[in-house]
């Protein structure tokens, strides 16, 4: 696995950080690759065991767990994207 494309902070605060409809706020940290900033993730939620990132434009990236700390994008596109919990 190569260097990270981006770092993000996913909040799980009841009410004050909610992004609407059972979704929670998501914030990108500085230094993310344009591929990630172009998608513009703004919220996250869990759906049937998958982690879903929602962009400001209403697009979605879905991830399934490989183990307790690694999530792989599904379906896998031309370039695989993995999330690693730190």
PDB file with one MODEL, atoms N, CA, C and O in Angstrom:
MODEL        1
ATOM      1  N   UNK A   1       0.849  -1.161   0.000  1.00  0.00           N
ATOM      2  CA  UNK A   1       0.000   0.000   0.000  1.00  0.00           C
ATOM      3  C   UNK A   1       0.900   1.229   0.000  1.00  0.00           C
ATOM      4  O   UNK A   1       1.874   1.287   0.750  1.00  0.00           O
ATOM      5  N   UNK A   2       0.579   2.208  -0.835  1.00  0.00           N
ATOM      6  CA  UNK A   2       1.365   3.419  -0.948  1.00  0.00           C
ATOM      7  C   UNK A   2       1.052   4.422   0.139  1.00  0.00           C
ATOM      8  O   UNK A   2       0.346   4.110   1.097  1.00  0.00           O
ATOM      9  N   UNK A   3       1.579   5.632  -0.009  1.00  0.00           N
ATOM     10  CA  UNK A   3       1.316   6.674   0.979  1.00  0.00           C
ATOM     11  C   UNK A   3      -0.157   7.080   0.948  1.00  0.00           C
ATOM     12  O   UNK A   3      -0.837   6.878  -0.058  1.00  0.00           O
ATOM     13  N   UNK A   4      -0.650   7.649   2.044  1.00  0.00           N
ATOM     14  CA  UNK A   4      -2.060   8.033   2.093  1.00  0.00           C
ATOM     15  C   UNK A   4      -2.404   9.110   1.070  1.00  0.00           C
ATOM     16  O   UNK A   4      -1.615  10.021   0.819  1.00  0.00           O
ATOM     17  N   UNK A   5      -3.591   8.992   0.485  1.00  0.00           N
ATOM     18  CA  UNK A   5      -4.102  10.009  -0.430  1.00  0.00           C
ATOM     19  C   UNK A   5      -4.693  11.173   0.340  1.00  0.00           C
ATOM     20  O   UNK A   5      -4.696  12.307  -0.141  1.00  0.00           O
ATOM     21  N   UNK A   6      -5.194  10.895   1.538  1.00  0.00           N
ATOM     22  CA  UNK A   6      -5.832  11.929   2.344  1.00  0.00           C
ATOM     23  C   UNK A   6      -5.981  11.447   3.771  1.00  0.00           C
ATOM     24  O   UNK A   6      -5.959  10.247   4.044  1.00  0.00           O
ATOM     25  N   UNK A   7      -6.133  12.391   4.671  1.00  0.00           N
ATOM     26  CA  UNK A   7      -6.504  12.109   6.052  1.00  0.00           C
ATOM     27  C   UNK A   7      -7.805  12.835   6.306  1.00  0.00           C
ATOM     28  O   UNK A   7      -8.015  13.948   5.823  1.00  0.00           O
ATOM     29  N   UNK A   8      -8.677  12.197   7.066  1.00  0.00           N
ATOM     30  CA  UNK A   8      -9.958  12.820   7.344  1.00  0.00           C
ATOM     31  C   UNK A   8     -10.351  12.568   8.775  1.00  0.00           C
ATOM     32  O   UNK A   8      -9.862  11.641   9.422  1.00  0.00           O
ATOM     33  N   UNK A   9     -11.241  13.409   9.261  1.00  0.00           N
ATOM     34  CA  UNK A   9     -11.777  13.264  10.599  1.00  0.00           C
ATOM     35  C   UNK A   9     -13.275  13.020  10.479  1.00  0.00           C
ATOM     36  O   UNK A   9     -14.005  13.836   9.916  1.00  0.00           O
ATOM     37  N   UNK A  10     -13.720  11.900  11.009  1.00  0.00           N
ATOM     38  CA  UNK A  10     -15.137  11.561  11.008  1.00  0.00           C
ATOM     39  C   UNK A  10     -15.656  11.761  12.417  1.00  0.00           C
ATOM     40  O   UNK A  10     -15.135  11.159  13.356  1.00  0.00           O
ATOM     41  N   UNK A  11     -16.663  12.587  12.583  1.00  0.00           N
ATOM     42  CA  UNK A  11     -17.195  12.856  13.907  1.00  0.00           C
ATOM     43  C   UNK A  11     -18.406  11.986  14.195  1.00  0.00           C
ATOM     44  O   UNK A  11     -19.167  11.634  13.294  1.00  0.00           O
ATOM     45  N   UNK A  12     -18.567  11.652  15.439  1.00  0.00           N
ATOM     46  CA  UNK A  12     -19.696  10.848  15.888  1.00  0.00           C
ATOM     47  C   UNK A  12     -20.320  11.549  17.092  1.00  0.00           C
ATOM     48  O   UNK A  12     -20.477  10.944  18.152  1.00  0.00           O
ATOM     49  N   UNK A  13     -20.666  12.793  16.935  1.00  0.00           N
ATOM     50  CA  UNK A  13     -21.265  13.566  18.010  1.00  0.00           C
ATOM     51  C   UNK A  13     -22.765  13.660  17.768  1.00  0.00           C
ATOM     52  O   UNK A  13     -23.198  14.039  16.680  1.00  0.00           O
ATOM     53  N   UNK A  14     -23.537  13.325  18.749  1.00  0.00           N
ATOM     54  CA  UNK A  14     -24.986  13.375  18.604  1.00  0.00           C
ATOM     55  C   UNK A  14     -25.429  14.833  18.453  1.00  0.00           C
ATOM     56  O   UNK A  14     -24.970  15.706  19.189  1.00  0.00           O
ATOM     57  N   UNK A  15     -26.297  15.080  17.522  1.00  0.00           N
ATOM     58  CA  UNK A  15     -26.937  16.369  17.238  1.00  0.00           C
ATOM     59  C   UNK A  15     -26.009  17.430  16.655  1.00  0.00           C
ATOM     60  O   UNK A  15     -26.179  17.790  15.491  1.00  0.00           O
ATOM     61  N   UNK A  16     -25.036  17.948  17.403  1.00  0.00           N
ATOM     62  CA  UNK A  16     -24.308  19.120  16.942  1.00  0.00           C
ATOM     63  C   UNK A  16     -23.485  18.881  15.684  1.00  0.00           C
ATOM     64  O   UNK A  16     -23.286  19.824  14.917  1.00  0.00           O
ATOM     65  N   UNK A  17     -23.001  17.680  15.434  1.00  0.00           N
ATOM     66  CA  UNK A  17     -22.205  17.412  14.242  1.00  0.00           C
ATOM     67  C   UNK A  17     -22.978  16.647  13.177  1.00  0.00           C
ATOM     68  O   UNK A  17     -22.433  16.327  12.121  1.00  0.00           O
ATOM     69  N   UNK A  18     -24.210  16.363  13.440  1.00  0.00           N
ATOM     70  CA  UNK A  18     -24.984  15.582  12.475  1.00  0.00           C
ATOM     71  C   UNK A  18     -25.080  16.328  11.154  1.00  0.00           C
ATOM     72  O   UNK A  18     -25.297  17.540  11.131  1.00  0.00           O
ATOM     73  N   UNK A  19     -24.921  15.612  10.073  1.00  0.00           N
ATOM     74  CA  UNK A  19     -24.988  16.191   8.731  1.00  0.00           C
ATOM     75  C   UNK A  19     -26.352  15.947   8.109  1.00  0.00           C
ATOM     76  O   UNK A  19     -26.532  16.171   6.912  1.00  0.00           O
ATOM     77  N   UNK A  20     -27.298  15.500   8.888  1.00  0.00           N
ATOM     78  CA  UNK A  20     -28.655  15.270   8.404  1.00  0.00           C
ATOM     79  C   UNK A  20     -28.931  13.814   8.095  1.00  0.00           C
ATOM     80  O   UNK A  20     -28.044  13.098   7.631  1.00  0.00           O
ATOM     81  N   UNK A  21     -30.157  13.367   8.348  1.00  0.00           N
ATOM     82  CA  UNK A  21     -30.610  12.021   7.998  1.00  0.00           C
ATOM     83  C   UNK A  21     -29.660  10.916   8.428  1.00  0.00           C
ATOM     84  O   UNK A  21     -29.232  10.112   7.599  1.00  0.00           O
ATOM     85  N   UNK A  22     -29.327  10.866   9.699  1.00  0.00           N
ATOM     86  CA  UNK A  22     -28.478   9.816  10.257  1.00  0.00           C
ATOM     87  C   UNK A  22     -27.059   9.798   9.682  1.00  0.00           C
ATOM     88  O   UNK A  22     -26.378   8.776   9.765  1.00  0.00           O
ATOM     89  N   UNK A  23     -26.613  10.888   9.113  1.00  0.00           N
ATOM     90  CA  UNK A  23     -25.241  11.002   8.626  1.00  0.00           C
ATOM     91  C   UNK A  23     -24.482  11.930   9.562  1.00  0.00           C
ATOM     92  O   UNK A  23     -25.072  12.785  10.223  1.00  0.00           O
ATOM     93  N   UNK A  24     -23.182  11.752   9.609  1.00  0.00           N
ATOM     94  CA  UNK A  24     -22.344  12.538  10.504  1.00  0.00           C
ATOM     95  C   UNK A  24     -21.303  13.298   9.705  1.00  0.00           C
ATOM     96  O   UNK A  24     -20.916  12.884   8.611  1.00  0.00           O
ATOM     97  N   UNK A  25     -20.856  14.405  10.257  1.00  0.00           N
ATOM     98  CA  UNK A  25     -19.928  15.292   9.564  1.00  0.00           C
ATOM     99  C   UNK A  25     -18.590  14.627   9.296  1.00  0.00           C
ATOM    100  O   UNK A  25     -18.134  13.771  10.053  1.00  0.00           O
ATOM    101  N   UNK A  26     -17.981  15.040   8.209  1.00  0.00           N
ATOM    102  CA  UNK A  26     -16.689  14.522   7.790  1.00  0.00           C
ATOM    103  C   UNK A  26     -15.854  15.718   7.354  1.00  0.00           C
ATOM    104  O   UNK A  26     -16.341  16.576   6.619  1.00  0.00           O
ATOM    105  N   UNK A  27     -14.606  15.784   7.797  1.00  0.00           N
ATOM    106  CA  UNK A  27     -13.746  16.911   7.465  1.00  0.00           C
ATOM    107  C   UNK A  27     -12.409  16.385   6.943  1.00  0.00           C
ATOM    108  O   UNK A  27     -11.767  15.556   7.588  1.00  0.00           O
ATOM    109  N   UNK A  28     -11.995  16.873   5.770  1.00  0.00           N
ATOM    110  CA  UNK A  28     -10.693  16.509   5.218  1.00  0.00           C
ATOM    111  C   UNK A  28      -9.614  17.326   5.899  1.00  0.00           C
ATOM    112  O   UNK A  28      -9.808  18.507   6.188  1.00  0.00           O
ATOM    113  N   UNK A  29      -8.486  16.704   6.154  1.00  0.00           N
ATOM    114  CA  UNK A  29      -7.344  17.417   6.694  1.00  0.00           C
ATOM    115  C   UNK A  29      -6.528  17.965   5.519  1.00  0.00           C
ATOM    116  O   UNK A  29      -6.625  17.441   4.410  1.00  0.00           O
ATOM    117  N   UNK A  30      -5.735  18.996   5.742  1.00  0.00           N
ATOM    118  CA  UNK A  30      -4.924  19.576   4.663  1.00  0.00           C
ATOM    119  C   UNK A  30      -3.986  18.542   4.035  1.00  0.00           C
ATOM    120  O   UNK A  30      -3.530  17.610   4.698  1.00  0.00           O
ATOM    121  N   UNK A  31      -3.710  18.727   2.739  1.00  0.00           N
ATOM    122  CA  UNK A  31      -2.742  17.885   2.046  1.00  0.00           C
ATOM    123  C   UNK A  31      -3.329  16.702   1.299  1.00  0.00           C
ATOM    124  O   UNK A  31      -2.581  15.817   0.883  1.00  0.00           O
ATOM    125  N   UNK A  32      -4.631  16.655   1.116  1.00  0.00           N
ATOM    126  CA  UNK A  32      -5.255  15.539   0.410  1.00  0.00           C
ATOM    127  C   UNK A  32      -5.014  15.639  -1.092  1.00  0.00           C
ATOM    128  O   UNK A  32      -4.867  16.731  -1.640  1.00  0.00           O
ATOM    129  N   UNK A  33      -4.974  14.495  -1.740  1.00  0.00           N
ATOM    130  CA  UNK A  33      -4.820  14.426  -3.192  1.00  0.00           C
ATOM    131  C   UNK A  33      -6.068  15.012  -3.866  1.00  0.00           C
ATOM    132  O   UNK A  33      -7.164  14.972  -3.308  1.00  0.00           O
ATOM    133  N   UNK A  34      -5.882  15.551  -5.063  1.00  0.00           N
ATOM    134  CA  UNK A  34      -6.990  16.185  -5.789  1.00  0.00           C
ATOM    135  C   UNK A  34      -8.111  15.190  -6.096  1.00  0.00           C
ATOM    136  O   UNK A  34      -9.273  15.580  -6.201  1.00  0.00           O
ATOM    137  N   UNK A  35      -7.770  13.918  -6.240  1.00  0.00           N
ATOM    138  CA  UNK A  35      -8.770  12.884  -6.466  1.00  0.00           C
ATOM    139  C   UNK A  35      -9.793  12.860  -5.329  1.00  0.00           C
ATOM    140  O   UNK A  35     -10.990  12.698  -5.563  1.00  0.00           O
ATOM    141  N   UNK A  36      -9.312  13.022  -4.110  1.00  0.00           N
ATOM    142  CA  UNK A  36     -10.183  12.990  -2.934  1.00  0.00           C
ATOM    143  C   UNK A  36     -10.889  14.334  -2.755  1.00  0.00           C
ATOM    144  O   UNK A  36     -12.094  14.366  -2.503  1.00  0.00           O
ATOM    145  N   UNK A  37     -10.158  15.438  -2.882  1.00  0.00           N
ATOM    146  CA  UNK A  37     -10.784  16.755  -2.712  1.00  0.00           C
ATOM    147  C   UNK A  37     -11.812  17.015  -3.812  1.00  0.00           C
ATOM    148  O   UNK A  37     -12.809  17.698  -3.576  1.00  0.00           O
ATOM    149  N   UNK A  38     -11.580  16.479  -5.005  1.00  0.00           N
ATOM    150  CA  UNK A  38     -12.551  16.622  -6.091  1.00  0.00           C
ATOM    151  C   UNK A  38     -13.857  15.910  -5.786  1.00  0.00           C
ATOM    152  O   UNK A  38     -14.928  16.389  -6.157  1.00  0.00           O
ATOM    153  N   UNK A  39     -13.777  14.786  -5.121  1.00  0.00           N
ATOM    154  CA  UNK A  39     -14.986  14.083  -4.676  1.00  0.00           C
ATOM    155  C   UNK A  39     -15.695  14.909  -3.603  1.00  0.00           C
ATOM    156  O   UNK A  39     -16.922  15.007  -3.598  1.00  0.00           O
ATOM    157  N   UNK A  40     -14.922  15.500  -2.699  1.00  0.00           N
ATOM    158  CA  UNK A  40     -15.478  16.393  -1.679  1.00  0.00           C
ATOM    159  C   UNK A  40     -16.311  15.725  -0.615  1.00  0.00           C
ATOM    160  O   UNK A  40     -17.450  16.136  -0.395  1.00  0.00           O
ATOM    161  N   UNK A  41     -15.786  14.696   0.066  1.00  0.00           N
ATOM    162  CA  UNK A  41     -16.590  14.042   1.092  1.00  0.00           C
ATOM    163  C   UNK A  41     -16.985  15.014   2.199  1.00  0.00           C
ATOM    164  O   UNK A  41     -16.156  15.789   2.677  1.00  0.00           O
ATOM    165  N   UNK A  42     -18.250  14.968   2.604  1.00  0.00           N
ATOM    166  CA  UNK A  42     -18.758  15.897   3.608  1.00  0.00           C
ATOM    167  C   UNK A  42     -19.472  15.195   4.761  1.00  0.00           C
ATOM    168  O   UNK A  42     -19.648  15.783   5.828  1.00  0.00           O
ATOM    169  N   UNK A  43     -19.883  13.946   4.558  1.00  0.00           N
ATOM    170  CA  UNK A  43     -20.619  13.222   5.589  1.00  0.00           C
ATOM    171  C   UNK A  43     -20.350  11.728   5.463  1.00  0.00           C
ATOM    172  O   UNK A  43     -19.906  11.248   4.420  1.00  0.00           O
ATOM    173  N   UNK A  44     -20.625  11.006   6.539  1.00  0.00           N
ATOM    174  CA  UNK A  44     -20.472   9.557   6.528  1.00  0.00           C
ATOM    175  C   UNK A  44     -21.620   8.928   7.314  1.00  0.00           C
ATOM    176  O   UNK A  44     -22.239   9.561   8.170  1.00  0.00           O
ATOM    177  N   UNK A  45     -21.883   7.657   6.994  1.00  0.00           N
ATOM    178  CA  UNK A  45     -22.860   6.868   7.743  1.00  0.00           C
ATOM    179  C   UNK A  45     -22.625   5.393   7.438  1.00  0.00           C
ATOM    180  O   UNK A  45     -21.907   5.050   6.499  1.00  0.00           O
ATOM    181  N   UNK A  46     -23.236   4.531   8.236  1.00  0.00           N
ATOM    182  CA  UNK A  46     -23.167   3.088   8.016  1.00  0.00           C
ATOM    183  C   UNK A  46     -24.471   2.629   7.378  1.00  0.00           C
ATOM    184  O   UNK A  46     -25.556   3.049   7.779  1.00  0.00           O
ATOM    185  N   UNK A  47     -24.347   1.756   6.373  1.00  0.00           N
ATOM    186  CA  UNK A  47     -25.508   1.225   5.675  1.00  0.00           C
ATOM    187  C   UNK A  47     -25.286  -0.255   5.412  1.00  0.00           C
ATOM    188  O   UNK A  47     -24.412  -0.624   4.628  1.00  0.00           O
ATOM    189  N   UNK A  48     -26.078  -1.106   6.066  1.00  0.00           N
ATOM    190  CA  UNK A  48     -25.987  -2.568   5.897  1.00  0.00           C
ATOM    191  C   UNK A  48     -24.552  -3.074   6.016  1.00  0.00           C
ATOM    192  O   UNK A  48     -24.106  -3.893   5.213  1.00  0.00           O
ATOM    193  N   UNK A  49     -23.837  -2.582   7.017  1.00  0.00           N
ATOM    194  CA  UNK A  49     -22.484  -3.042   7.281  1.00  0.00           C
ATOM    195  C   UNK A  49     -21.409  -2.365   6.455  1.00  0.00           C
ATOM    196  O   UNK A  49     -20.226  -2.655   6.632  1.00  0.00           O
ATOM    197  N   UNK A  50     -21.789  -1.473   5.560  1.00  0.00           N
ATOM    198  CA  UNK A  50     -20.812  -0.738   4.755  1.00  0.00           C
ATOM    199  C   UNK A  50     -20.683   0.687   5.272  1.00  0.00           C
ATOM    200  O   UNK A  50     -21.650   1.276   5.754  1.00  0.00           O
ATOM    201  N   UNK A  51     -19.478   1.231   5.165  1.00  0.00           N
ATOM    202  CA  UNK A  51     -19.223   2.621   5.487  1.00  0.00           C
ATOM    203  C   UNK A  51     -19.434   3.433   4.221  1.00  0.00           C
ATOM    204  O   UNK A  51     -18.840   3.131   3.187  1.00  0.00           O
ATOM    205  N   UNK A  52     -20.268   4.453   4.289  1.00  0.00           N
ATOM    206  CA  UNK A  52     -20.599   5.251   3.110  1.00  0.00           C
ATOM    207  C   UNK A  52     -20.132   6.685   3.333  1.00  0.00           C
ATOM    208  O   UNK A  52     -20.459   7.298   4.349  1.00  0.00           O
ATOM    209  N   UNK A  53     -19.359   7.223   2.372  1.00  0.00           N
ATOM    210  CA  UNK A  53     -18.975   8.627   2.379  1.00  0.00           C
ATOM    211  C   UNK A  53     -19.832   9.337   1.350  1.00  0.00           C
ATOM    212  O   UNK A  53     -19.939   8.886   0.209  1.00  0.00           O
ATOM    213  N   UNK A  54     -20.443  10.445   1.745  1.00  0.00           N
ATOM    214  CA  UNK A  54     -21.298  11.218   0.847  1.00  0.00           C
ATOM    215  C   UNK A  54     -20.623  12.551   0.550  1.00  0.00           C
ATOM    216  O   UNK A  54     -20.142  13.228   1.459  1.00  0.00           O
ATOM    217  N   UNK A  55     -20.588  12.923  -0.725  1.00  0.00           N
ATOM    218  CA  UNK A  55     -19.975  14.195  -1.114  1.00  0.00           C
ATOM    219  C   UNK A  55     -20.979  15.327  -0.983  1.00  0.00           C
ATOM    220  O   UNK A  55     -22.178  15.098  -0.823  1.00  0.00           O
ATOM    221  N   UNK A  56     -20.473  16.552  -1.053  1.00  0.00           N
ATOM    222  CA  UNK A  56     -21.347  17.731  -1.019  1.00  0.00           C
ATOM    223  C   UNK A  56     -22.296  17.734  -2.213  1.00  0.00           C
ATOM    224  O   UNK A  56     -23.395  18.283  -2.131  1.00  0.00           O
ATOM    225  N   UNK A  57     -21.875  17.120  -3.328  1.00  0.00           N
ATOM    226  CA  UNK A  57     -22.682  17.072  -4.554  1.00  0.00           C
ATOM    227  C   UNK A  57     -23.659  15.895  -4.567  1.00  0.00           C
ATOM    228  O   UNK A  57     -24.389  15.709  -5.540  1.00  0.00           O
ATOM    229  N   UNK A  58     -23.679  15.099  -3.489  1.00  0.00           N
ATOM    230  CA  UNK A  58     -24.610  13.980  -3.418  1.00  0.00           C
ATOM    231  C   UNK A  58     -24.096  12.684  -4.025  1.00  0.00           C
ATOM    232  O   UNK A  58     -24.876  11.753  -4.222  1.00  0.00           O
ATOM    233  N   UNK A  59     -22.802  12.600  -4.327  1.00  0.00           N
ATOM    234  CA  UNK A  59     -22.218  11.336  -4.805  1.00  0.00           C
ATOM    235  C   UNK A  59     -21.792  10.507  -3.602  1.00  0.00           C
ATOM    236  O   UNK A  59     -21.656  11.030  -2.496  1.00  0.00           O
ATOM    237  N   UNK A  60     -21.579   9.204  -3.824  1.00  0.00           N
ATOM    238  CA  UNK A  60     -21.275   8.287  -2.731  1.00  0.00           C
ATOM    239  C   UNK A  60     -20.069   7.416  -3.040  1.00  0.00           C
ATOM    240  O   UNK A  60     -19.872   6.989  -4.177  1.00  0.00           O
ATOM    241  N   UNK A  61     -19.272   7.160  -2.023  1.00  0.00           N
ATOM    242  CA  UNK A  61     -18.244   6.116  -2.059  1.00  0.00           C
ATOM    243  C   UNK A  61     -18.622   5.143  -0.958  1.00  0.00           C
ATOM    244  O   UNK A  61     -18.884   5.552   0.173  1.00  0.00           O
ATOM    245  N   UNK A  62     -18.654   3.843  -1.286  1.00  0.00           N
ATOM    246  CA  UNK A  62     -18.993   2.807  -0.321  1.00  0.00           C
ATOM    247  C   UNK A  62     -17.750   1.978  -0.026  1.00  0.00           C
ATOM    248  O   UNK A  62     -16.934   1.727  -0.912  1.00  0.00           O
ATOM    249  N   UNK A  63     -17.613   1.554   1.237  1.00  0.00           N
ATOM    250  CA  UNK A  63     -16.472   0.756   1.673  1.00  0.00           C
ATOM    251  C   UNK A  63     -16.964  -0.411   2.505  1.00  0.00           C
ATOM    252  O   UNK A  63     -17.899  -0.278   3.296  1.00  0.00           O
ATOM    253  N   UNK A  64     -16.316  -1.576   2.317  1.00  0.00           N
ATOM    254  CA  UNK A  64     -16.627  -2.728   3.154  1.00  0.00           C
ATOM    255  C   UNK A  64     -15.402  -3.052   3.998  1.00  0.00           C
ATOM    256  O   UNK A  64     -14.267  -2.821   3.582  1.00  0.00           O
ATOM    257  N   UNK A  65     -15.645  -3.584   5.175  1.00  0.00           N
ATOM    258  CA  UNK A  65     -14.564  -3.884   6.113  1.00  0.00           C
ATOM    259  C   UNK A  65     -13.787  -5.114   5.673  1.00  0.00           C
ATOM    260  O   UNK A  65     -14.367  -6.150   5.347  1.00  0.00           O
ATOM    261  N   UNK A  66     -12.464  -4.984   5.668  1.00  0.00           N
ATOM    262  CA  UNK A  66     -11.581  -6.140   5.477  1.00  0.00           C
ATOM    263  C   UNK A  66     -11.246  -6.744   6.834  1.00  0.00           C
ATOM    264  O   UNK A  66     -11.103  -7.958   6.974  1.00  0.00           O
ATOM    265  N   UNK A  67     -11.123  -5.873   7.826  1.00  0.00           N
ATOM    266  CA  UNK A  67     -10.903  -6.263   9.215  1.00  0.00           C
ATOM    267  C   UNK A  67     -11.302  -5.081  10.087  1.00  0.00           C
ATOM    268  O   UNK A  67     -11.960  -4.159   9.604  1.00  0.00           O
ATOM    269  N   UNK A  68     -10.919  -5.088  11.360  1.00  0.00           N
ATOM    270  CA  UNK A  68     -11.382  -4.057  12.292  1.00  0.00           C
ATOM    271  C   UNK A  68     -10.856  -2.652  11.976  1.00  0.00           C
ATOM    272  O   UNK A  68     -11.440  -1.671  12.436  1.00  0.00           O
ATOM    273  N   UNK A  69      -9.783  -2.530  11.215  1.00  0.00           N
ATOM    274  CA  UNK A  69      -9.201  -1.203  10.961  1.00  0.00           C
ATOM    275  C   UNK A  69      -9.052  -0.853   9.487  1.00  0.00           C
ATOM    276  O   UNK A  69      -8.622   0.257   9.177  1.00  0.00           O
ATOM    277  N   UNK A  70      -9.389  -1.752   8.565  1.00  0.00           N
ATOM    278  CA  UNK A  70      -9.215  -1.508   7.132  1.00  0.00           C
ATOM    279  C   UNK A  70     -10.524  -1.677   6.378  1.00  0.00           C
ATOM    280  O   UNK A  70     -11.248  -2.655   6.566  1.00  0.00           O
ATOM    281  N   UNK A  71     -10.814  -0.701   5.516  1.00  0.00           N
ATOM    282  CA  UNK A  71     -12.023  -0.709   4.699  1.00  0.00           C
ATOM    283  C   UNK A  71     -11.608  -0.540   3.246  1.00  0.00           C
ATOM    284  O   UNK A  71     -10.747   0.285   2.940  1.00  0.00           O
ATOM    285  N   UNK A  72     -12.214  -1.318   2.341  1.00  0.00           N
ATOM    286  CA  UNK A  72     -11.904  -1.282   0.915  1.00  0.00           C
ATOM    287  C   UNK A  72     -13.109  -0.775   0.141  1.00  0.00           C
ATOM    288  O   UNK A  72     -14.241  -1.180   0.404  1.00  0.00           O
ATOM    289  N   UNK A  73     -12.857   0.132  -0.836  1.00  0.00           N
ATOM    290  CA  UNK A  73     -13.956   0.691  -1.620  1.00  0.00           C
ATOM    291  C   UNK A  73     -14.613  -0.388  -2.470  1.00  0.00           C
ATOM    292  O   UNK A  73     -13.935  -1.230  -3.058  1.00  0.00           O
ATOM    293  N   UNK A  74     -15.937  -0.353  -2.528  1.00  0.00           N
ATOM    294  CA  UNK A  74     -16.711  -1.275  -3.363  1.00  0.00           C
ATOM    295  C   UNK A  74     -17.703  -0.478  -4.202  1.00  0.00           C
ATOM    296  O   UNK A  74     -18.322   0.446  -3.672  1.00  0.00           O
ATOM    297  N   UNK A  75     -17.881  -0.780  -5.448  1.00  0.00           N
ATOM    298  CA  UNK A  75     -16.975  -1.660  -6.182  1.00  0.00           C
ATOM    299  C   UNK A  75     -15.624  -0.977  -6.362  1.00  0.00           C
ATOM    300  O   UNK A  75     -15.520   0.249  -6.381  1.00  0.00           O
ATOM    301  N   UNK A  76     -14.614  -1.795  -6.492  1.00  0.00           N
ATOM    302  CA  UNK A  76     -13.265  -1.279  -6.650  1.00  0.00           C
ATOM    303  C   UNK A  76     -13.139  -0.666  -8.040  1.00  0.00           C
ATOM    304  O   UNK A  76     -13.458  -1.317  -9.035  1.00  0.00           O
ATOM    305  N   UNK A  77     -12.683   0.564  -8.114  1.00  0.00           N
ATOM    306  CA  UNK A  77     -12.531   1.252  -9.395  1.00  0.00           C
ATOM    307  C   UNK A  77     -11.179   0.980 -10.031  1.00  0.00           C
ATOM    308  O   UNK A  77     -10.495   0.018  -9.681  1.00  0.00           O
ATOM    309  N   UNK A  78     -10.805   1.831 -10.961  1.00  0.00           N
ATOM    310  CA  UNK A  78      -9.507   1.678 -11.632  1.00  0.00           C
ATOM    311  C   UNK A  78      -8.355   1.733 -10.641  1.00  0.00           C
ATOM    312  O   UNK A  78      -7.372   1.003 -10.770  1.00  0.00           O
ATOM    313  N   UNK A  79      -8.490   2.607  -9.653  1.00  0.00           N
ATOM    314  CA  UNK A  79      -7.484   2.705  -8.606  1.00  0.00           C
ATOM    315  C   UNK A  79      -8.142   2.341  -7.279  1.00  0.00           C
ATOM    316  O   UNK A  79      -9.070   3.020  -6.841  1.00  0.00           O
ATOM    317  N   UNK A  80      -7.669   1.274  -6.637  1.00  0.00           N
ATOM    318  CA  UNK A  80      -8.267   0.867  -5.363  1.00  0.00           C
ATOM    319  C   UNK A  80      -8.104   1.958  -4.305  1.00  0.00           C
ATOM    320  O   UNK A  80      -7.078   2.638  -4.250  1.00  0.00           O
ATOM    321  N   UNK A  81      -9.127   2.115  -3.471  1.00  0.00           N
ATOM    322  CA  UNK A  81      -9.068   3.058  -2.363  1.00  0.00           C
ATOM    323  C   UNK A  81      -9.335   2.268  -1.085  1.00  0.00           C
ATOM    324  O   UNK A  81     -10.316   1.531  -0.990  1.00  0.00           O
ATOM    325  N   UNK A  82      -8.453   2.432  -0.112  1.00  0.00           N
ATOM    326  CA  UNK A  82      -8.602   1.790   1.175  1.00  0.00           C
ATOM    327  C   UNK A  82      -8.611   2.850   2.270  1.00  0.00           C
ATOM    328  O   UNK A  82      -7.864   3.826   2.203  1.00  0.00           O
ATOM    329  N   UNK A  83      -9.454   2.655   3.274  1.00  0.00           N
ATOM    330  CA  UNK A  83      -9.456   3.499   4.457  1.00  0.00           C
ATOM    331  C   UNK A  83      -8.794   2.720   5.576  1.00  0.00           C
ATOM    332  O   UNK A  83      -9.033   1.522   5.732  1.00  0.00           O
ATOM    333  N   UNK A  84      -7.964   3.397   6.353  1.00  0.00           N
ATOM    334  CA  UNK A  84      -7.296   2.782   7.480  1.00  0.00           C
ATOM    335  C   UNK A  84      -7.618   3.606   8.717  1.00  0.00           C
ATOM    336  O   UNK A  84      -7.359   4.809   8.759  1.00  0.00           O
ATOM    337  N   UNK A  85      -8.180   2.957   9.714  1.00  0.00           N
ATOM    338  CA  UNK A  85      -8.509   3.635  10.968  1.00  0.00           C
ATOM    339  C   UNK A  85      -7.254   3.764  11.813  1.00  0.00           C
ATOM    340  O   UNK A  85      -6.527   2.792  12.020  1.00  0.00           O
ATOM    341  N   UNK A  86      -7.007   4.973  12.300  1.00  0.00           N
ATOM    342  CA  UNK A  86      -5.819   5.195  13.144  1.00  0.00           C
ATOM    343  C   UNK A  86      -6.218   5.671  14.501  1.00  0.00           C
ATOM    344  O   UNK A  86      -5.358   5.911  15.348  1.00  0.00           O
TER     345      UNK A  86
ENDMDL
END
